[in-house]
Amino acid sequence: MGQLIDGHWTPAWYDTGASGGAFVRDTARFRNWITPDGSPGPSGSGGFAAESGRYHLYVSYACPWAHRTLIFRALKGLGDHIGVSVVHPDMLDDGWTFATDFPGTTGDRLFGLPFLRDIYTRAVPDISGRVTVPVLWDRAQGTIVSNESSEIIRMFNSAFDGLTGNRADFRPEALRDGIEAMNARIYPAVNNGVYRAGFATTQAAYDEAVHLLFDTLDWLDAHLGRHRYLLGDRVTEADWRLFTTLVRFDPVYHLHFKCNRRRLIDYPDLWAYTRELYQWPGVRETVRLDHIVRHYHFSHDTINPHRIVPINPLIDFDAPHGRG
Ligand SMILES: N[C@@H](CCC(=O)N[C@@H](CS)C(=O)NCC(=O)O)C(=O)O
């Protein structure tokens, strides 16, 4: 764990000292958008046209943010158009690495570099900041298009439609405000809430995060008792964003991040909904519990200093979901 300062790697854990023990996630640095014709998107610069084979995605199977991008790549039929490199699940002193001694890792398929940080310095040699997954790389310009998953999934949702003919739309015009409102509620309380509980270094910061988390899960369970999906009868971006946190809940967050008032399987509707999304065509293959369980317990030595990976519950995500 560390970060780049003026292009040099500096090992350090998250500094919660300046924020009263609370974990604060940095904002992503690369915010360009792939568009059908290369015209500029909502932020960053233009010049990133949707083309087959031009872009490459760097992910960790462990990371919930990277997981979103893998799900959209699958749902939108982009497998033949956007390549993927998978980092090693252990994120230690060197940060994310391209070591290949764990099943499912690929190494750096573009350049054969040893560390993910080398991809960042290849884009900007004197870069400062955290080295995070996912990273969307442009082979044509030799730079990073985006390292912000919420924006990468929106590019995948529509930019390549002309190329793939896949018109599935997870952010339809009529539901955009509702999706935005749902994301705004779920991101701080749930997606990032589990991290805020787990990385808190004061009781007060933990208490604040964990109560909001479970209040929101209670609300979601009730909501999903009345609606098939978050926005009604149609699966949207908001569902996929929630799914990547839910699928990690009992295997990791319940124990490792001390999110233990209830397990996911204690919420009947949330649990059935999670199984339905897991069983959606193409999604199961994006879920690598071996990477998920190994990464969190082995990498966060401030939380788990002996790096013992627990046995974990047996969870049947393939059990019939009974919804719809
Ligand atoms: N804003 C980013 C956040 C990505 C992120 O925080 N990824 C984590 C892994 S789950 C990471 O790579 N952390 C490394 C670090 O913070 O040094 C996104 O959603 O794409």
The ligand as an ORCA input file, in Angstrom:
! r2SCAN-3c Opt
* xyz 0 1
  N     -12.971      6.242     -7.572
  C     -12.450      4.986     -7.829
  C     -12.096      4.242     -6.551
  C     -11.324      3.003     -6.874
  C     -10.627      2.429     -5.642
  O     -10.589      3.043     -4.558
  N     -10.052      1.210     -5.814
  C      -9.339      0.574     -4.720
  C      -9.535     -0.920     -4.725
  S     -11.126     -1.435     -4.226
  C      -7.860      0.770     -4.910
  O      -7.324      0.489     -5.972
  N      -7.180      1.211     -3.850
  C      -5.766      1.389     -3.850
  C      -5.349      2.578     -3.047
  O      -6.217      3.323     -2.572
  O      -4.158      2.776     -2.914
  C     -13.442      4.234     -8.683
  O     -14.593      4.017     -8.267
  O     -13.052      3.858     -9.769
*
